[in-house]
């Protein structure tokens, strides 16, 4: 895995009518582009007007908000390459900065180490959790410390530390006046290499998690013509070979509904199907979240796939609805290696809810 200058990614999230009406593509990373000029990650959200319904739109567009983020205390060598942070044992502390305006002032942060979800503590205080939140005044910048004991790593390793912000993470449709996420829950990621001078220490900081996944299975199958035609239709033009050489694609479906952002729970389980394809050789680690907390199948929390030529990697699982509340936000995250050009792929957020009689 190679690292050049830190935080080269410029992410722009543009609101369109299809997204606002809940029928946007569930491949969320197509608006991510690499920038060789910017040293910080940034994002902007636009819409016709700022309302509590993130999917309302009109003929004219104006900004809902925007954000930028970056690691602090980053050093470069004489070749203008990033010098990795170092880990020497025990807990590690990393300084991070986030700026937001408009609705981007409410943001949650997930942390991954080598693609594995990493529990962390904000500013050395409070509980260790997989997600922490910031609330800012308009156009405010805040800096905070990410404290953690690495979940993986051995002496001699250099691993990717990824901080992923989730735009307006605390938003959830109430299923009475709002029904979709619209722009909300888009992600922006920043990556920093960490060199291990010692093995990762044993941690007693891991938060509890809910065992709600059943029958988890990972397979790889030949890509069908129907699948490739659907992918081409989403991206309009070009050839399937060109698409697969340029990017990594994630599609997620709940009970076979690909574009659903809310699902009424009627059975004992909800079936999740995640399909991944794209740049050959890309390794992805897949994890799942309910109300922004990591979930498991009783043994594992992360599943790994490596993309192969002409094939689609698939993860399937049943979600035990007895472990859910009346309203639960559920989503999938896949972290891929840096050579793929996208550090974090997030599936669309879906509300699993129980319809009142």
Residue pairs with C-beta under 8 A, 6 or more apart in sequence:
1 158
1 160
1 193
1 337
1 338
1 339
2 338
2 339
3 81
3 82
3 84
3 158
3 160
3 191
3 193
3 338
4 81
4 82
5 36
5 39
5 76
5 80
5 81
5 82
6 39
6 70
6 71
6 74
6 82
6 190
6 191
6 192
7 38
7 39
7 40
7 41
7 70
7 71
7 190
7 191
7 192
8 34
8 35
8 36
8 38
8 39
9 32
9 33
9 34
9 35
9 38
9 41
9 189
9 190
9 191
9 343
10 33
10 34
10 35
10 38
10 41
10 42
11 31
11 32
11 33
11 41
11 42
11 43
11 188
11 189
12 31
12 33
12 42
12 43
12 44
13 31
13 43
13 44
13 45
13 167
13 183
13 186
14 31
14 46
15 45
15 46
15 47
15 57
15 61
15 64
15 182
15 183
16 24
17 57
18 24
18 25
19 55
19 182
19 183
20 47
20 54
20 55
20 56
20 57
20 180
20 182
20 183
21 55
21 180
22 55
22 179
22 180
22 182
22 259
22 261
23 259
24 259
24 348
25 234
25 259
26 250
26 251
26 252
26 253
26 258
26 259
26 347
26 348
27 234
27 249
27 250
27 251
28 186
28 187
28 250
28 345
28 346
28 347
28 348
29 247
29 248
29 250
29 342
29 344
29 345
29 346
30 235
30 247
32 341
32 342
34 341
39 70
40 68
40 69
40 70
40 190
41 68
41 69
41 70
41 188
41 189
41 190
42 66
42 67
42 68
42 69
42 188
43 66
43 67
43 68
43 104
43 167
43 186
43 188
44 63
44 65
44 66
44 67
45 63
45 64
45 65
45 66
45 102
45 103
45 104
45 167
45 183
45 186
46 61
46 62
46 63
46 64
47 54
47 56
47 57
47 61
47 62
47 63
47 64
47 183
48 56
48 57
48 58
48 59
48 60
48 61
48 62
49 56
49 58
49 62
50 62
50 64
50 102
50 103
52 178
53 177
53 178
53 182
54 64
54 103
54 168
54 171
54 180
54 181
54 182
54 183
54 184
55 180
55 181
55 182
55 183
63 102
64 102
64 103
64 104
64 183
65 100
65 101
65 102
65 103
65 104
65 105
66 100
66 101
66 102
66 104
67 98
67 99
67 100
67 101
67 104
67 107
67 165
67 167
67 188
68 98
68 99
69 96
69 97
69 98
69 99
69 163
69 165
69 188
69 190
70 96
70 97
70 190
71 94
71 95
71 96
71 97
71 163
71 190
71 192
72 95
72 96
72 97
72 143
73 95
74 82
74 83
74 192
75 82
75 83
76 82
76 83
77 83
82 192
82 193
84 158
84 192
84 193
84 194
84 195
85 92
85 94
85 161
85 192
85 193
85 194
85 195
86 194
86 195
86 196
86 197
87 150
87 153
87 194
87 195
87 196
87 197
87 198
87 200
88 197
88 198
89 197
89 198
89 199
89 201
90 149
90 201
91 147
91 148
91 149
91 201
92 147
92 148
92 149
92 150
92 194
93 124
93 145
93 146
93 147
94 145
94 146
94 161
94 192
95 143
95 144
95 145
95 146
96 109
96 143
96 144
96 145
96 146
96 163
96 190
97 141
97 142
97 143
98 107
98 109
98 134
98 136
98 141
98 142
98 143
98 144
98 165
99 136
99 139
99 140
99 141
99 142
100 107
100 134
100 136
100 140
101 138
101 139
102 138
103 167
103 168
103 184
104 167
104 168
105 135
105 136
105 137
105 138
105 140
106 133
106 134
106 135
106 136
106 168
106 169
106 170
106 171
107 133
107 134
107 136
107 165
107 166
107 167
107 168
107 169
108 131
108 132
108 133
108 165
108 166
108 169
108 170
108 292
109 131
109 132
109 133
109 134
109 163
109 164
109 165
109 166
110 117
110 130
110 131
110 163
110 164
110 166
110 292
110 333
111 117
111 118
111 119
111 120
111 130
111 146
111 148
111 161
111 162
111 163
111 164
112 118
112 160
112 161
112 162
112 164
112 285
112 333
112 335
112 344
113 148
113 150
113 151
113 152
113 153
113 159
113 160
113 161
113 162
113 194
114 152
114 153
114 159
114 160
114 285
115 160
115 162
115 283
115 284
115 285
115 302
115 304
115 335
115 336
115 337
116 151
116 152
116 285
116 287
116 302
117 130
117 151
117 287
117 294
117 301
117 302
117 333
118 130
118 148
118 150
118 151
118 161
119 128
119 129
119 130
119 148
119 151
119 205
119 206
119 207
120 128
120 129
120 130
120 132
120 146
120 147
120 148
121 127
121 128
121 129
121 146
121 147
121 148
121 205
122 132
122 144
122 145
122 146
122 147
123 144
123 145
123 147
124 145
124 147
127 207
128 148
128 205
128 206
128 207
129 207
129 293
130 207
130 289
130 292
130 293
130 294
131 166
131 169
131 289
131 292
131 293
133 169
133 170
134 142
134 144
136 142
146 163
148 205
149 200
149 201
149 202
149 203
149 205
150 159
150 194
150 196
150 200
150 201
150 203
151 200
151 203
152 159
152 200
153 159
153 194
153 196
153 199
153 200
154 196
154 199
154 200
155 196
155 197
155 198
155 199
156 196
157 195
157 196
158 193
158 194
158 195
158 196
159 193
159 194
159 196
160 191
160 192
160 193
160 194
160 337
160 338
160 343
161 191
161 192
161 193
161 194
162 189
162 190
162 191
162 335
162 343
162 344
163 189
163 190
163 192
164 187
164 188
164 189
164 333
164 343
164 344
164 346
165 187
165 188
165 189
166 185
166 186
166 187
166 292
166 346
167 183
167 184
167 185
167 186
167 187
167 188
168 183
168 184
168 185
169 185
169 292
171 181
171 184
171 185
172 327
172 329
172 351
173 179
173 180
173 181
173 261
173 262
173 351
174 327
175 262
175 327
175 351
175 353
179 261
179 262
180 261
180 262
181 261
181 348
181 349
184 349
185 329
185 331
185 346
185 348
185 349
186 346
187 344
187 346
189 343
189 344
191 338
191 343
207 293
209 293
209 294
209 295
209 296
209 301
210 290
210 293
210 295
210 296
210 323
211 295
211 296
211 297
211 298
211 323
212 290
212 295
212 296
212 319
212 320
212 323
212 324
213 288
213 295
213 296
213 297
213 298
213 317
213 318
213 319
213 320
214 269
214 297
214 317
214 318
214 319
214 320
215 316
215 317
215 318
216 297
216 300
216 303
216 315
216 316
216 317
217 315
217 316
217 317
218 303
218 304
218 305
218 313
218 314
218 315
219 313
219 314
219 316
220 305
220 308
220 311
220 312
220 313
220 314
221 311
221 312
221 314
222 310
222 311
222 312
223 277
223 310
223 311
223 312
227 275
227 277
227 312
228 240
231 240
231 243
231 249
231 277
232 238
232 239
232 240
232 243
235 243
243 249
243 278
244 277
244 278
244 279
244 280
245 279
246 278
246 279
247 278
247 279
247 340
247 341
247 342
248 276
248 277
248 278
248 279
248 282
248 284
248 307
248 336
248 340
248 341
248 342
248 345
249 276
249 277
249 278
250 274
250 275
250 276
250 332
250 334
250 345
250 347
251 258
251 274
251 275
251 276
252 258
252 272
252 273
252 274
252 275
252 332
252 347
252 348
253 260
253 272
253 273
254 260
254 263
254 270
254 271
254 272
254 330
254 350
254 352
255 263
255 270
255 271
256 271
256 273
257 263
259 348
260 350
261 348
261 349
261 350
261 351
262 350
262 351
262 352
262 353
263 270
263 350
263 351
263 352
263 353
264 353
264 354
264 355
265 321
265 324
265 352
265 353
265 354
265 355
267 321
268 320
268 321
268 322
269 318
269 319
269 320
269 321
270 318
270 319
270 321
270 352
271 316
271 317
271 318
271 319
272 288
272 315
272 316
272 317
272 318
272 319
272 332
273 314
273 315
273 316
274 286
274 314
274 315
274 316
274 332
274 334
274 347
275 312
275 313
275 314
276 284
276 286
276 305
276 307
276 312
276 313
276 314
276 315
276 334
276 345
277 307
277 311
277 312
277 313
278 307
278 340
279 307
279 339
279 340
279 341
280 307
280 308
280 309
281 306
281 307
281 339
282 306
282 307
282 336
282 337
282 339
282 340
283 304
283 305
283 306
283 307
283 336
283 337
284 304
284 305
284 306
284 307
284 313
284 334
284 335
284 336
284 345
285 302
285 303
285 304
285 334
285 335
286 302
286 303
286 304
286 305
286 315
286 332
286 333
286 334
287 294
287 301
287 302
287 303
287 332
287 333
287 334
287 335
288 294
288 295
288 317
288 330
288 331
288 332
288 333
289 295
289 330
289 331
289 332
289 333
290 323
290 324
290 328
290 329
290 330
291 325
291 328
291 329
292 329
294 301
295 301
297 317
303 315
305 313
305 315
306 313
307 313
319 330
319 352
321 352
324 352
326 353
326 354
327 351
327 352
327 353
328 351
328 352
328 353
329 349
329 350
329 351
330 349
330 350
330 351
330 352
331 346
331 347
331 348
331 349
331 350
332 346
332 347
333 344
333 345
333 346
333 347
334 344
334 345
334 346
334 347
335 343
335 344
335 345
336 342
336 343
336 344
336 345
